[in-house]
Every structure is written in structure tokens, then in C-alpha cells.
Amino acid sequence: MEIGELYQFVLLLVMIGLILGVGILVLDKFTATLVADLPVNVTTSNSIEAINGTVNALSPIATSWLPLVVTIVVLVIIVGLVIRGFGSAAGERK
């Protein structure tokens, strides 16, 4: 992978982060709307529990897993560039 081809990967990570962030915000706002506007009954409370469960399931991805994946990918790119740099330098000395 060349450095010029990294923009696709960066755009993918940004898009995943945006989708997760916007999705969590929309679900949170929807829960607040359900609580404020609708009378509380069994269906509403089940809906609120389901939405809160979804938010709780998605939050760790956005807060811990996505930064970890980004960090690992950046480290792999750096190590690849260093190895490629030493490999080309060794090839020039022959």
C-alpha cells in the first residue's frame, strides 16, 4: 500500500466514526422524545429499553474499539514504511 492510497482507508474510518456518532445521537434524541412526549405504557417502556440497549451496545465501539483499530493501523503503516525504507536502502548499497 502506497501513501497516496491511504486516503481511502482514512475516509472509511471517518465515515464509520460519523455513522456511529450520528446513530448514537439520533437514538439518544429519540429516547428523550419517547420519554417526554408519549404516555408511558408497556410498549413505550419496551421501546426505551431496546433503544438504550442498542446505545449501550454501540457506545464501546465508538469509545474504545475504533481508536484501538486506528492506532494499530497507524502503527502497521509506520512499521511498513520503516521496513520499506531499510529495504530500499539496503538495495542501493549493493
MDAnalysis code that builds the backbone (N, CA, C; Angstrom):
import MDAnalysis as mda
import numpy as np

u = mda.Universe.empty(282, n_residues=94, atom_resindex=np.repeat(np.arange(94), 3), trajectory=True)
u.add_TopologyAttr("name", ["N", "CA", "C"] * 94)
u.add_TopologyAttr("resid", np.arange(1, 95))
u.add_TopologyAttr("resname", ["MET", "GLU", "ILE", "GLY", "GLU", "LEU", "TYR", "GLN", "PHE", "VAL", "LEU", "LEU", "LEU", "VAL", "MET", "ILE", "GLY", "LEU", "ILE", "LEU", "GLY", "VAL", "GLY", "ILE", "LEU", "VAL", "LEU", "ASP", "LYS", "PHE", "THR", "ALA", "THR", "LEU", "VAL", "ALA", "ASP", "LEU", "PRO", "VAL", "ASN", "VAL", "THR", "THR", "SER", "ASN", "SER", "ILE", "GLU", "ALA", "ILE", "ASN", "GLY", "THR", "VAL", "ASN", "ALA", "LEU", "SER", "PRO", "ILE", "ALA", "THR", "SER", "TRP", "LEU", "PRO", "LEU", "VAL", "VAL", "THR", "ILE", "VAL", "VAL", "LEU", "VAL", "ILE", "ILE", "VAL", "GLY", "LEU", "VAL", "ILE", "ARG", "GLY", "PHE", "GLY", "SER", "ALA", "ALA", "GLY", "GLU", "ARG", "LYS"])
u.atoms.positions = np.array([
    [0.847, -1.179, 0.000],
    [0.000, 0.000, 0.000],
    [0.889, 1.237, 0.000],
    [0.651, 2.093, -0.938],
    [1.395, 3.341, -1.034],
    [0.748, 4.409, -0.160],
    [1.519, 5.425, 0.163],
    [0.992, 6.511, 0.995],
    [-0.154, 7.227, 0.295],
    [-0.097, 7.343, -1.001],
    [-1.149, 8.006, -1.753],
    [-2.474, 7.258, -1.727],
    [-2.450, 5.973, -1.420],
    [-3.659, 5.171, -1.366],
    [-4.305, 5.148, 0.017],
    [-3.714, 5.818, 0.977],
    [-4.230, 5.777, 2.345],
    [-5.494, 6.599, 2.537],
    [-5.767, 7.528, 1.631],
    [-6.940, 8.377, 1.816],
    [-8.227, 7.556, 1.835],
    [-8.280, 6.456, 1.084],
    [-9.464, 5.609, 1.084],
    [-9.709, 5.008, 2.463],
    [-8.638, 4.554, 3.094],
    [-8.764, 3.973, 4.429],
    [-9.149, 5.041, 5.443],
    [-8.557, 6.207, 5.334],
    [-8.880, 7.307, 6.252],
    [-10.335, 7.716, 6.091],
    [-10.800, 7.815, 4.856],
    [-12.203, 8.151, 4.615],
    [-13.138, 7.084, 5.179],
    [-12.760, 5.822, 5.070],
    [-13.564, 4.741, 5.627],
    [-13.682, 4.872, 7.140],
    [-12.564, 5.129, 7.814],
    [-12.597, 5.272, 9.262],
    [-13.405, 6.494, 9.699],
    [-13.257, 7.594, 8.971],
    [-14.031, 8.791, 9.295],
    [-15.519, 8.534, 9.102],
    [-15.864, 7.844, 8.022],
    [-17.264, 7.549, 7.755],
    [-17.853, 6.617, 8.816],
    [-17.114, 5.616, 9.240],
    [-17.584, 4.718, 10.298],
    [-17.783, 5.502, 11.586],
    [-16.833, 6.365, 11.923],
    [-16.970, 7.181, 13.131],
    [-18.172, 8.102, 13.066],
    [-18.392, 8.720, 11.914],
    [-19.548, 9.600, 11.761],
    [-20.858, 8.841, 11.869],
    [-20.930, 7.690, 11.227],
    [-22.166, 6.905, 11.279],
    [-22.455, 6.451, 12.707],
    [-21.424, 5.984, 13.406],
    [-21.625, 5.581, 14.800],
    [-22.043, 6.763, 15.670],
    [-21.354, 7.883, 15.513],
    [-21.669, 9.055, 16.329],
    [-23.062, 9.591, 16.069],
    [-23.407, 9.746, 14.804],
    [-24.735, 10.257, 14.462],
    [-25.810, 9.258, 14.868],
    [-25.552, 7.979, 14.676],
    [-26.524, 6.959, 15.078],
    [-26.802, 6.979, 16.564],
    [-25.767, 7.098, 17.367],
    [-25.946, 7.142, 18.814],
    [-26.684, 8.411, 19.221],
    [-26.346, 9.542, 18.602],
    [-27.051, 10.790, 18.915],
    [-28.525, 10.719, 18.541],
    [-28.829, 10.158, 17.386],
    [-30.227, 10.042, 16.960],
    [-31.005, 9.130, 17.899],
    [-30.413, 8.001, 18.259],
    [-31.097, 7.098, 19.182],
    [-31.316, 7.742, 20.544],
    [-30.332, 8.490, 21.008],
    [-30.476, 9.176, 22.300],
    [-31.578, 10.226, 22.242],
    [-31.613, 10.986, 21.160],
    [-32.658, 12.008, 20.993],
    [-34.034, 11.355, 20.856],
    [-34.098, 10.224, 20.166],
    [-35.364, 9.512, 20.011],
    [-35.869, 9.004, 21.358],
    [-34.968, 8.521, 22.199],
    [-35.356, 8.087, 23.534],
    [-35.889, 9.253, 24.346],
    [-35.218, 10.390, 24.266],
    [-35.685, 11.567, 25.001],
    [-37.065, 11.991, 24.514],
    [-37.316, 11.883, 23.215],
    [-38.629, 12.226, 22.664],
    [-39.690, 11.254, 23.145],
    [-39.345, 9.966, 23.181],
    [-40.306, 8.972, 23.673],
    [-40.673, 9.234, 25.128],
    [-39.691, 9.547, 25.928],
    [-39.934, 9.785, 27.356],
    [-40.753, 11.045, 27.556],
    [-40.472, 12.087, 26.790],
    [-41.123, 13.380, 27.017],
    [-42.527, 13.455, 26.431],
    [-42.730, 12.894, 25.251],
    [-43.975, 13.144, 24.522],
    [-45.041, 12.065, 24.663],
    [-44.649, 10.825, 24.810],
    [-45.634, 9.747, 24.809],
    [-45.976, 9.315, 26.226],
    [-47.211, 8.873, 26.434],
    [-47.537, 8.326, 27.749],
    [-46.795, 7.007, 27.962],
    [-46.387, 6.783, 29.169],
    [-45.592, 5.584, 29.469],
    [-46.525, 4.388, 29.588],
    [-46.331, 3.427, 28.726],
    [-47.040, 2.152, 28.813],
    [-46.033, 1.051, 28.531],
    [-46.516, -0.171, 28.412],
    [-45.599, -1.301, 28.247],
    [-44.821, -1.187, 26.937],
    [-45.492, -0.800, 25.873],
    [-44.816, -0.689, 24.577],
    [-43.755, 0.392, 24.602],
    [-44.079, 1.530, 25.181],
    [-43.120, 2.627, 25.246],
    [-41.915, 2.250, 26.101],
    [-42.162, 1.610, 27.244],
    [-41.034, 1.238, 28.103],
    [-40.178, 0.167, 27.447],
    [-40.798, -0.761, 26.709],
    [-40.016, -1.762, 25.971],
    [-39.192, -1.104, 24.871],
    [-39.780, -0.115, 24.202],
    [-39.048, 0.606, 23.153],
    [-37.855, 1.351, 23.739],
    [-38.065, 1.996, 24.863],
    [-36.987, 2.743, 25.512],
    [-35.877, 1.799, 25.947],
    [-36.250, 0.652, 26.507],
    [-35.239, -0.329, 26.917],
    [-34.451, -0.850, 25.713],
    [-35.145, -1.092, 24.594],
    [-34.467, -1.592, 23.399],
    [-33.508, -0.542, 22.837],
    [-33.942, 0.711, 22.810],
    [-33.075, 1.773, 22.292],
    [-31.880, 1.974, 23.211],
    [-32.109, 1.973, 24.513],
    [-30.993, 2.121, 25.460],
    [-30.023, 0.950, 25.352],
    [-30.547, -0.248, 25.118],
    [-29.670, -1.404, 24.919],
    [-28.817, -1.260, 23.681],
    [-29.413, -0.731, 22.617],
    [-28.658, -0.502, 21.383],
    [-27.569, 0.537, 21.587],
    [-27.908, 1.635, 22.263],
    [-26.919, 2.680, 22.540],
    [-25.793, 2.125, 23.406],
    [-26.154, 1.333, 24.415],
    [-25.127, 0.745, 25.291],
    [-24.251, -0.254, 24.546],
    [-24.806, -0.926, 23.538],
    [-24.010, -1.874, 22.754],
    [-23.092, -1.159, 21.766],
    [-23.540, -0.026, 21.217],
    [-22.733, 0.686, 20.226],
    [-21.686, 1.603, 20.844],
    [-21.924, 2.068, 22.042],
    [-21.009, 3.029, 22.666],
    [-19.585, 2.504, 22.832],
    [-19.381, 1.269, 23.277],
    [-17.988, 0.794, 23.395],
    [-17.249, 0.744, 22.068],
    [-17.964, 0.523, 20.976],
    [-17.299, 0.509, 19.671],
    [-16.734, 1.890, 19.371],
    [-17.537, 2.911, 19.621],
    [-17.101, 4.274, 19.310],
    [-16.053, 4.787, 20.287],
    [-16.113, 4.342, 21.536],
    [-15.213, 4.904, 22.539],
    [-13.925, 4.117, 22.733],
    [-13.936, 2.814, 22.506],
    [-12.715, 2.058, 22.776],
    [-12.200, 1.280, 21.562],
    [-13.069, 0.640, 20.797],
    [-12.589, -0.203, 19.714],
    [-12.116, 0.585, 18.500],
    [-12.844, 1.611, 18.114],
    [-12.454, 2.383, 16.929],
    [-11.097, 3.072, 17.123],
    [-10.840, 3.740, 18.254],
    [-9.493, 4.303, 18.444],
    [-8.400, 3.236, 18.488],
    [-8.716, 2.072, 19.035],
    [-7.734, 0.991, 19.072],
    [-7.401, 0.509, 17.664],
    [-8.404, 0.344, 16.831],
    [-8.174, -0.079, 15.448],
    [-7.359, 0.969, 14.700],
    [-7.692, 2.230, 14.886],
    [-6.948, 3.305, 14.226],
    [-5.497, 3.305, 14.676],
    [-5.249, 3.146, 15.963],
    [-3.884, 3.116, 16.482],
    [-3.088, 1.955, 15.907],
    [-3.691, 0.788, 15.854],
    [-2.993, -0.389, 15.315],
    [-2.680, -0.201, 13.834],
    [-3.625, 0.338, 13.078],
    [-3.396, 0.545, 11.647],
    [-2.287, 1.572, 11.413],
    [-2.292, 2.634, 12.196],
    [-1.234, 3.647, 12.060],
    [0.127, 3.037, 12.390],
    [0.198, 2.222, 13.428],
    [1.465, 1.563, 13.771],
    [1.915, 0.610, 12.672],
    [0.990, -0.121, 12.073],
    [1.335, -1.032, 10.976],
    [1.865, -0.237, 9.783],
    [1.248, 0.891, 9.487],
    [1.716, 1.726, 8.375],
    [3.117, 2.252, 8.652],
    [3.365, 2.701, 9.883],
    [4.692, 3.224, 10.236],
    [5.745, 2.129, 10.143],
    [5.448, 0.957, 10.680],
    [6.402, -0.153, 10.622],
    [6.647, -0.549, 9.163],
    [5.599, -0.578, 8.340],
    [5.764, -0.899, 6.922],
    [6.643, 0.100, 6.204],
    [6.454, 1.395, 6.510],
    [7.299, 2.413, 5.883],
    [8.750, 2.299, 6.325],
    [8.968, 2.007, 7.597],
    [10.341, 1.851, 8.101],
    [11.010, 0.646, 7.462],
    [10.291, -0.474, 7.398],
    [10.865, -1.679, 6.788],
    [11.142, -1.448, 5.304],
    [10.219, -0.794, 4.622],
    [10.421, -0.498, 3.199],
    [11.617, 0.443, 3.020],
    [11.764, 1.407, 3.920],
    [12.896, 2.332, 3.835],
    [14.224, 1.623, 4.025],
    [14.312, 0.713, 5.002],
    [15.547, -0.034, 5.192],
    [15.790, -1.000, 4.048],
    [14.732, -1.557, 3.496],
    [14.891, -2.478, 2.373],
    [15.409, -1.788, 1.143],
    [14.901, -0.591, 0.860],
    [15.386, 0.128, -0.327],
    [16.797, 0.670, -0.099],
    [17.117, 1.021, 1.147],
    [18.466, 1.493, 1.433],
    [19.468, 0.359, 1.287],
    [19.102, -0.850, 1.683],
    [19.992, -1.999, 1.544],
    [20.159, -2.348, 0.076],
    [19.113, -2.163, -0.724],
    [19.194, -2.468, -2.150],
    [20.099, -1.492, -2.887],
    [20.189, -0.263, -2.417],
    [21.027, 0.738, -3.067],
    [22.504, 0.493, -2.786],
    [22.845, -0.139, -1.661],
    [24.245, -0.347, -1.289],
    [24.893, -1.465, -2.083],
    [24.133, -2.316, -2.701],
    [24.718, -3.468, -3.419],
    [25.453, -3.059, -4.643],
])
